[in-house]
Amino acid sequence: MSTKTTLPTLLRGFFETYLAGQRDVSPNTIFAYRDSIKLLLRFAAHRAGRQVIRLRVDDLGSETVLAFLAYLETERKNCVATRNCRLVAVHRFFAYVADVDPQHAELCHRVLDIPIKKTVSSTMTYLDREEMKALLAVPRPSDRYGMRDSALLTLLYNTGTRASEAVGLNIRDVRFETPALVHILGKGRKERACPIWPETVQALQAYLKQRNDGDRLDAPVFLNAHGRRLGRFGILAVLKRHVATAARQRPSLATKRISPHTLRHTAAMHLLQSGVETNVIKSWLGHVSVTTTNEYIEIDMAMKREAIERITPPVPEPTGDIPWRSRQDIIEWLEDL
């Protein structure tokens, strides 16, 4: 009877052979799956009381995965959508394990039976122009990280780039000559070019000029404190820090749940409100379907309706006989029928 494949071997095969080799999955997707599996492994190691390297596939059964999902929501305060994204990565891994090593099939099927949670659609969050202006004013250009953060926030707002797309940018992807633009590798390896403002060009050039590798085309555009590529969680940390500061000037910022994706929504809404056509916004943001872009129109129209409803129309007082529909006794009589 053959022995079961070890967990390290399965992990290497999943990421290197299956995702990168056979499926040709984008680097951003691989990074997202990697982060999810890392969290699961650390949680499982703590739960089992052993080092990650000594974990077995059996340590990652359905009970552990369910406990992990509960941990994400209760302790890490992840929303249901984030919890579901983590579970999708876990599902993909165990589907791979079931294919390459049928001896783990029963355990894998129990994990794969764990359902995705239903989510309640919430109102899309975005910043108004004054809130966005206050946020962009926070980073101080005199500070090295302030220059980076200013360039980062300006680029996110200018282009509506996803955080996963921004972290993958290299210097070669930015064209500083007129017409200035940035080449973005989006979901499904779809490429798009997005124009950038002179202010964005200036912020990026100022940041890259003070770096030793600022002229290396293969260098990442945004670096962390250790000189390595800034990650998605790094972008979130930068944004949260500056939002907290900007909220002192614009208290409304403290009432909103703001993530890097909020700046993407903000870019789309401000483009729409400036009269830009939906097909242009679709191309700008890299939407697969214009239906996604049309959601911003619906939200903008809903806000306009709410504004209209808050205004009391100048209706003149009625004169003469009161129409029968407004007579309270008639209404009461009809309701008693």
N, C-alpha and C positions, 0 to 999 in steps of 0.2 A: 504494500500500500504506500503510495507516494505521500510525501510530507506536504503540508500546506505552504504556500508561498509566504515569505515573511513580509511584514508591513513595510519596511524600508524598500524592499524590492518592488512592491506594488506601487508605492508612492512615486518612485523614480520612473517606473513604466508609465504611470498615469500622466505625469507632467511632461516627461521628455519624449516618450515614444508615442503615446496616444494623442495628447492635446497638441503638442508642438509639431510632431511628425505626421501622424495619420490624419488628424482633423484640421491641421493648419489653423488653429485658433489664434486670434489676435493676442499680442502681448498683454493688452489691458485686461482681457478676460482671464488669461493665465494668472496675472497678478491678483485679480479679485478672488479666484479659486484658491490661490496659494494662501492669501490672508485668512480665508475661511477655514481651510484645513489646519493651518498653524494654530488658530484659536481652539479648534476642536482637540488637537493633539495635546496642547498645554492643559486644557480642561480635563481631558481623560487621564493624563499623567498625574495631575493633582488628585483626582478622584480615586485612582488606583494606588496611589502612594508609591509610584516608581518613576524613574526618569523616562523622558520621551523616547529615547533610543531603545528602551526595553519594552515598549508597548507592543502588544500583539493585536492582530485584527480582532480577536475576540473581546478585547478591551473597548472596542468601538461599536458595541452592539446597540440595539434600538433603545435600551434603557439609558445608556450613556448619551446617545444623541438627543433623546427627549430631555434629559437633565441639562444638556448643553444649551438647547433651545430656550429652556426656562431661564437659565443663567443669563443668556443674552438679553432677555426682556426685563428680568427683575434686577439684576446686578449691574449689567452694562447699560441698561436703560435704552436698548435698541428698540426702534419702532417695529411694527409687524412687517413692514416692507423689507427692512434690513434683515430681520430674522428669516424671512422667506428666501432672500438672496443667499444667505449662508446655507440654508437647507438645500437649495438647488445645487450648490457646489458639492455638498456632501452626497446628494443623490447621484450626481455624475460620477463621483469617485466610486461609489459602491456598485453602480451599474457596470463600470469598468472591471471592478474586482470580480463580480459574478461571471463576467465573460471569460476572463483569463484564468480564473481558478474556481471551477465549479464546486470545490470542496467547501468554499465559503458561501455557497448559494443560499442556504437557509437563512443565515445571519443577514446577508445582503438584502434578501426579499423583505425581511422584517423592517429594515431601515428604509427601504424604498416605499414601504407602505405608510410611512409617516407623512401625513398630508400637509400641503401648503395651507397656511391660515388665510381665511378670507379677510380682505382689508376693506375698510370703509373709506371711500374716496373723500378727500378733504379739499378745502379751497386752496388753490395754488397760491403760494406765498411769493410776493415780489416786493421790491423797494420802490417807493416813489422817488422822484428826481431829487428832492431835498435830502432824503435819507441816503441816497447813493452818493450825493455830493459830500455829505458829512463823512461817510465811510472812506471815500477816496482821499479826503483831507487829513486822515489820521497818520499814515506812515510819514516819518520825517526823512527827507532826502539826505540829510547830513549823516544819518546812521546807515551803516552798511546793510543791515537787514531791512532798514526802512526803505532803501532804494530797491531792494528785491521785492518787498511787499507791495510797494507802490506800482512797480512794473507788473507784478502778478495780478493784483486786483483790477488794474486798468485793463489788462489783456482779457481777463475773464469777463468783464463788463462789455468791453468793446466787441468781442467775438462770440460771446455766449458759449464759450468752450466748456465742455464737461471737464471735471477735475481729472478724470482718467486720461483725457486727451492732453490736458495741459502738462501733466507730469511726463508725458512721453515726448514732448517737444525738444528737439535739438536746435542748436544755433543755425544750422543749415536750413531749417524749416522756415526761417524768418527772412523775408526780403525787405531790406531797409530802404532801397532805392525806390523812387516814385515809378509806378504806383506801389506803395508799400502794402505788403500782405503777409499772411502766415499760412503755411500748408499744414493742414490738420488731418491726422489719421483717425477716423471715427469708428463707430461700431461697424462690425462686419468688414473691417479693413477698407471701408469706403473713404476715399480722400476728398477733401474739399479745400478750396482756397478762400480765405476771408480777408477782406480789406481791413487795414488798421489805420487809426487816426494818427496825425502827426504827434499828438500827445503820447500815444502808446509807443510810437517809434522813439521819441525822446526819452521816455521812462526806461525802455529796454536798453537803449544805447548807454545811458548813464549807469545802469546797473552792470552791464557787461564790461564797460570801460575800466571799472575798478577791480575786475577779476583777472587773475593771472592767465586763465584759460579762455578769456573772452573772445579771442580770435580763432579758437579751435572749432571748426564747423561741426565736428562730431560730439562736442561737449553738450551736456544738458543745458537748457535755457535757465532752469531754476534749480538751485542747489540748497541742501539743508546745512545745518551748522557744522556738519562733519565733512563738508565738501563733496557729498554724494548727491545723487539725484533726489530732489524733493518728492516725497510720496503723497498719496491722496490724503492720508491722515495729517501730514504736515500742512497741506493747504487748509484743511479744516481748522487746525490749531491756529494758523495765521489769521484766518477769517474771524474766528471766535474772539481772539484777543483784540482785534481792531474794532469789531462790532461793539464789544463791551466799552471801549473808550469812546466811540462815536455816540453811544447811547446817552452819554452825559450831556451832549449837545442836542441830540434828537431822541427824547425818551421813547418815542414810538418804536424805535428799533428793539428795545428791551421786551416788547410785547410780541415780537415775531420769532418764530423758530427759523433761524437762518443757517443755511448750509451753502457750499459752493454751487449747488444746483439752483439755489435761489437767485444767484447772479445771472444764471442762464435764463431763468424765467424773466428776470428784470430786463435783460437785453431784449428779449422777444417782445415784451409789453411796450417798452419804450420805442422800439422800431415801429410797432403797430400804431402806437399813438402819434408817431411822427408822420404817418401816412404811407409807410413802406408797404408794398403789396405782399400778400401772403406767400406767393411763390418765391419772392426774393428772400423772405424770412425763412422759408423752408430750406432753401439752398444755404442760407447763412448759417443756420443751426445744424444742418445735416440731418433733417428729418426724413425718414423713409417715405412717409405719406403726408400729404397736405392736410389730412384729417387731424393729425397731431397739432399742426400749426393753427388750425381753425379753433382749437380749444381756447387760445388766447383771445380770439374775437368774441367768443361766448362770454368769457370772464369780463372783458371790457364792456360789453353790452349790459351785462348784469349790474356792473358798478354804475353805469349811466342810468339804468332803471331805478336803482336804489336812490341815486341823487335826485331824480325827478320826483320820486315818492316822498322825499323829505321836504319838498317845496309845496306849500299850500297854494293852489291855483286861485287867481283873483276872480272868483265866481260872484256875480252880483246877488244881493238878497232878493228872494222871490217876492213878487207883488201880486195882489189879487187873491183869488181862491187858491188854496193849496191843493196840488194834485192828489187824487185819492190814494196813490201809492205811498205817500208820506204820512197819511193819517194813521196814528198809532192804533186807534180802535179798529180800523179795517184790517191792519196787519195782525193784530191779536185775534180778531175773529177768524181770519184765514188759517192761522196757526192752530186754532181750536177745532177746525173742521175734522 
